[in-house]
Amino acid sequence: MLRADRDRFARTVTEEMGKPLDQARSEVEKCAWVCEHYAEHAGSYLADDAHPSPPGTDVRTVHEPLGPVLAVMPWNFPLWQVFRFAAPYLTAGNVGLLKHAPSVPGCARVAVEVFERAGYPEGVFQDLTVEAERAPDLVADLLADDRVRAATLTGSGPAGRSLASEAGENLKKTVLELGGSDPFVVLDDADLDAALEAGTTARTLNSGQSCIAAKRFLVHDAVYDEFRDGLVERFEDLTVGDPFDPETDVGPLAGDEHLERLADQVERTLDAGARAPVDGETPDRDGAFYPPTVLVDVPADCPATDEELFGPVAALFRVENEREAVERANATDYGLGASVWTEDRERGRRVAGAVEAGCTYVNQLTKSDPRVPFGGVKGSGYGRELGGPGVREFVNRKTVWVE
């Protein structure tokens, strides 16, 4: 269903939040992939777990659905985030209640359409779209309803804390993914061409509006100047413009409020002493466009160091050695993803093991993949989506002892 109408669904994504159309097509394809993955592997993920037991007994854990699961989803990947929760949780036997971002109602309807056309029973997947001002009351009412058994949220830290507090009052399990300020560590023995190519993509994909985008580039002193010059060159070559134009690399941000927040964060970072060797031009047209920007000489205690910048802005930091790279990588309230670049695989494993994150990639940009668990630590939330652990988050792990 997804692949048959890929272009129509992708256009809805682009129209509602500005993602470049080719990237929107890729998002639809990824939704199809996660559905395929659980169709193929849910049987093994949800199989009974046998346990050592006395002679003459059979002891195992079975995995039963909890019931209706409330999902509060964001606008930046308006289809992928929905299918990322729905594919595993519905396959486990639960019911999905989607409270999507008010700015992407068409994407919510797309998800409902796909599940209905695919033959899911009526009501198994429901869209609860309401006006933004009514959303907090709706979520609170649902969490207080005995029929709703759990909740998941992808969004901001304040939104996650609010949902977790209300869910806790009602003894409802939650999974939270609350964004990140992901480090992109470039060591002195890295393949710089590969790191620059991946780093540019990791910072500008979806116009920089990704929780796992590379936000802080921690570059070893020995290669810092070369990496900086290469990143500046690549950012200068990016095309900003109409998201429906196949030549566009960076489209508009999702709205004026996001543009104003990012502009304010960059301005405060510059006021604190940072410099911007590349601060590109925005197209002369309507839209919340922000130019691809590289920040250098970024000081401590400024927005580019302490906050999540949701847009095409790369902050570079010079580090003297591996230890300083790890210390700076961990000097954040977030802990979602990280990326480490080195030609020495064992060194990469060592640094990856020292970075505080839910997932760390060596010589690869940070990404979510249906085959492996995804989630964060610290201020980036808790619980896991995807892989085997993801499909087991919202089940009753019931022990059955047969004598």
N, C-alpha and C positions, 0 to 999 in steps of 0.2 A: 504494500500500500504506500509506504513512504517513498520507495524508489519510483513507483509508477507516476506519482505526482510531485516528484522532487522539485521541479522548477517552480511550480505554483506555491508550494510550501515555503521555498526559499525566498520568493518575492515577498511573501507575507512578513518574514523575518526582517528583510531589508527595509520594507516600507515602515515597519513599526519601530525599529531601533537603529537603523542605519548601517548595519553590518554590510561590508562589501559582498556583492551577490555571489561571487565564486566561493567565498568563505561560508556563506549561508547554505549553499549547495552541499559543501563538505559537512556542515552541521547536520543536515538532514540525513546524509549518508551515515554519519556516526550514530545517529538514532537507530537506523536500520541495523547497524552492526551490533549494538547492545541488545536489541531484540533477538537477533540471531544467536548471540552468545548464550543468552539464558535459555532459549529454546533447546540448544544443544547440550548445555552443561548443568542446568538446574537439577536434573535427576541425580547427578552425583553430588552436587552441592548440598542437596536436601535429604540425601539418603540417611537412614538410621545410623547412629554411632553405636557400635557394639562395645561392651566393657568387660573386663575380666570379672568373672562371677563364680560362685561356688558350683560344684558339680550338680547337675540336675536343674540348674536355673538358666534363664535367658534374660540378661539385663542390657537394655539399650536406651539411648536417647532418641526420641522422635521429634520432628520439627513441624509444629502446627502453626497455622496463621493466627495472628492476634485479632484481626478484624479491620475496621476502617482506620486508615492512616492519613492524617492531615499533612499536606505538603505545602509549605509556603516558599514559593519559587521566585527568582529574580528575573530581570529583563535582559541581562547581557548575553546569555545563551538560552534564549526563550523556548527552544525545543529540546536541546540536549539535556538541560537541567531537568526537564519534566520526564523525559524517557529514562534518564539516569536513575531516577527514583522509581518510576512506574514499572519498568521492565523487571527488575528483581522482586519488588515488593508484591506486585500482582501475581507474578509467577509463583511466589510462595503461598498464594491463596488469600492475600489481603484485598481490601477495597481501597482505591485511591481517591482522596478528596483534595482537589487542586485549588489552592488559593494563589493565583498567579499575580504577577505585578500588574497594576492597573494600566500601565502603558502598553501592554502587549496582549490585549484581549483576543485579537485574531489568532495568535499563536496558541492560546488556550483552547480556542475552538478547533484548531487544526488537530491538537492532540485528542480531543474528544471524538472528532470525526474519524481519525485513524482507528481508534480502539473499537468504535461502533461498527465501522466497515469491516474490520477484521473478525467480527463475530463475538466479541466479549459480551456477556450478559448485561442487560440494561442495569445501570446503576453501579457497575463494578468500577467505572472510572467517571468521576463527576467534576465538572468545572463550577467553581463557586465564585466566579468573578463578581466583585462589587466595587463601588466607587472607593477611592483611596481613603476618604474620611470615615467610611464605615468599616474598613478592614480590621482595625484593632478590636472593635467590639465583636465582629464575626469570629475572629480567631479565639478570643477569650470565651465566647459562648461555646464554640466547638470543643475547646479543651475541657470545659466543664461538663460536657455531655458524656454520659456513661458509655454511649455507643462508640465514641472515638477512643481508640486504645493507645495511640502513639502519634508522634509528630516529628517531622523533619523540616529543617529550614536551611536554605542557602541565602546568605545576605550579610548584613552589617553586624558588627559586634553588639550595638545596642538592641537591635531587633532580636538577635539570638538570646541575649540575656533576658529580655522581656518574655519571649516564648518559653524559655527554660524555667523561668520563675513560675509562670502560670501553669505549665505542665507539671512542675514539681508539687504545686499545691494540690493537684488532682491525681498525683501518682501515675503520670503518663511518661513512658520512656521517650527520649528524644535523641536525634542525631543532628548535629549542627556543623555546617561548614561556613566559616565566617570571614573568609578573605585572607589575604596575606601580603607580606612585603618580601617576596622571595629573593634570596641572594643568588647571584650568578657568579660563581667563583672561578677565576681564570688564573691558574698557577703558571709558574715560569716555564714549564715544559709542555704547555698546551699547544695543540694545533690551532694557531690563531685564525687561519682562514675559516676553519670549521666553526670555531667559537664565535667569530664575528657574524657568520651567516646565521647561525642558530640564535645568537643574541639579538640580532635585528628582528628576526621573526618573533622571538619570545617576548619582545617588548612592544611590538606594534600589531600583532595579531588581534583582530577584533577592535582595531583602533586603540589598542592598549587597555581595553576594558575587560580584563580577565583577572580572576583571583590568583591564578598561578602564573601570571606574566612575570618575566624577569624584571624586578623593580630596582634592586641594588646590585650594581656590577662591582665586585670586589676583585681588583686586578693586581697581580704581583708586580712589584716595582720594576723588575727586570724587563717586563713586556708591556708596562702600562702605557708608555708614550705611543708605541706602535698600535696597541689595541685602541686607544683613544682616537688616534687619527683615522684608523680604519672604520670605527663606528661612526664618527662624524661624517666621513665620506658616504657611507651607506645611508645615513639619515638624510643627508642632503639630496640623495638620489630618489627618495621616496616620493610618490605621486599622491597628493591629497586632493580629493574631489568627490564627484558623483559616485555613490556606492553601486549604482547600476552600470557604471563604465568598467569594462574588463581591464582597463589600464590602471585603475585606481588601486593603490596599496593601502591607503588610510582614508576611511570615510569620516563622517561627522560623529561626534559623541552623541549619546542617546537623548540629550536634551540640554536646554540652556542652563538648568541648575547644575548639571554635571560639568559643563564648560566653566561656569563661574567658580565652582569649587576648585577645579584643577588650576585655573589661572591664579586664584588666590594662593594656593599652595606653592606654586612655582615662584610667584612674586615674593612671598615671605622667605623662601629658600634663597633667592637672589639677594634680598635685603640682609640676610644673615651672612653673606660673603661668598656664596657660590657664583660661578660664571657659566655662561651659556655659549660655547663656541659654535653651536648650531641652533638657530631659532628660526625655523623655516617660515615660508610664506603660506598664508591660508588663501583658498580660492575666493575670488570676488563673486560670491553667491550666497544666498540664504543657507543657513545651516549652522549647527553648533560645532564648527570646525576648530580644531586646535593643532598648531603646527608641530611636527615631530621635533623634539627638543632633547639635546644632550646637556646635562649639568655636570660640571667638574668643580674641583676644590670645594666639595660639599662639606660643611662643618657638622659637628655634632649638634644635637638638640635643635633640629629644624625639620620642617615637614618632609623633605625628601629622605631624611634619616629615620624619622619616627612614625610617619603616617603612610597609609596606602595611597599612592598616586594612581588614579584610575584614568589613564590616558597615555598617549605616546610620548612619555617623558622618561629618559634613561638617566639615572644618577650614578656617576662613577666615583669610586673610592680607591686610592692607592694603598696597598698593604705591603709590608716589608717581608713577610714570610707566611708560611702555612698556618702557624699558630694564630697570628693576627687575623688572617682570613676567617678562621673558624670563630674567633672571638667576636669579630664584627658581624659575621653571619648570624650568630646567636643573640646579638645585642638588639633584640626587637621583642615586642609583645606577641608577635605572630609566629606561627610555626606550621605553615601549610606545605610548601614545596621548596626545593632547592636544586641547583644544577652545579656540577663541579667539572672542570675541564683540565685534563692532564693526560699525557701519553703513557703514564705509569698506572696500570690498572689497580695494583695493590695500593698505591698512594691514593687513588681515587676512592677505593673502598674505605680506607682509613679516614679520609676527610669526610666522606659521606656518613660514616658511622658517628662522627663527632658533631655533625650539624643537627640541631634540634628541629626536626620537621617530620611531617607525616609521610613524605615521600622525597627521595633524593635520587636524581639521575646523574650518572657519570657519562660525560661526552654525549649528552642528549638534552634537549630542552625539556623542562617539566611539562607533563601532560597527564590527562586522565585516560585510562584504557580499561575497557570492560573486563579484561582478564585479570586485573590486579586491584587490590583494595586501594581506595582513595579517601583521604581525610586529613585532618590536621591535629596539632597539639597546641598547648598554651592558648593564646587568644584567637587562634584559628578554629577552635571548636573541638569536637570529640565525636567518636563513632566513626564507622567506615561505610562507604558506598562501594559498589562494584565488587567483582571477584566473588569468591566463596563467602568471605566475611560479610560482604554487603547484603547478600540475599538472606543471611541468617540474622541480621540486625533486628528485624521485626517478626520474630517467630517465638512461640513458646517452646523452649527446649525441655520437653517433658521426659522424665525418667520413667520407663515402664519396666517393672520387675516381674517376671513370670516364673513361679516356682514349679 
